[in-house]
Amino acid sequence: MMSSATVTSPMLRVEAQYIVAKCYEDGLGVPRNEEEAVTRFRELAEKGDAKGQCALGECYQWGTGVAKDPQAAVSWYRKSAEQECAMGQARLGYCIAHGIGRPADPHEGIEICSKGAAQGEPVAQFILALLCWDKEHEQAVEWLLKAEKQGYVPVYTWLRKAYATGHGVPQSFEQSMHWNCKGADHRNAECQGVLGAHYWDGDGVPKDRKKAVEWLRKSAEQGHMNAQVDVALAYWTGTGVARDTKEAARWFRKAAEQGHVEAQRTYGRLLDQGIGVAVGGGGMAAWDHKGAGQGGRGGPNRPFFFLTAP
């Protein structure tokens, strides 16, 4: 009689191959190598593995380890979805709804994404909520709550917005703050930045600039561009932290490298004047050129994040 271990070993090998590919993609336990990840995902995909097909589709959609190819992404997503892979259905539905890799068809996109959501896939539930957001307000919030019960962190941004604006639920500042705080505690970068802005102005919480900068820095460290500018301003003015021009310049540069126009211009001036950074690097002219035509935002007296947060 064949043992259960012998019967399941091919499935376990495929799962192991998928995990190794993800490790190369994310740099977990091995040096990050996106090209190697694509090679391994492709091997799985061409053998008919639905998860591998979906992962390869994501690589083509975002240009991870391979040139961007929306048509190829949709093709692999479809192969995955046809095998009832909930994540494949979620990704395919999103692409079809938004016209990625083929003409847009919101109705078909919602229909396909619904299949993944019905299987309990939180990503599909979240995507479906956003696809329903403008027309089916209450249904959108219901899907957000379903995804939240499974710990899908991006939903907190949208639950905050729903209660802040009365979108599909009774408008409630308290509930908006509840979901935002929960998101901040779960490392949702936008929620962390918004909470920092609330502490900065004393909006719904006691005014506390030190605590504001702590939350803004948590957001900035996750790469949130606006929060990086807020932290730079805090260090520049010595608000909530000790004044430190080197730290200010470092955070301005991080935001500048992500395309924040005012950060680019400010960092260029710092380079010209050698404040917090060595003189050089093209200076103001080079960074002004990068920001040309993008239009600035923010202001000198309050965090940029606060002024851009909904």
Disulfide bonds with the S-S distance in Angstrom:
none
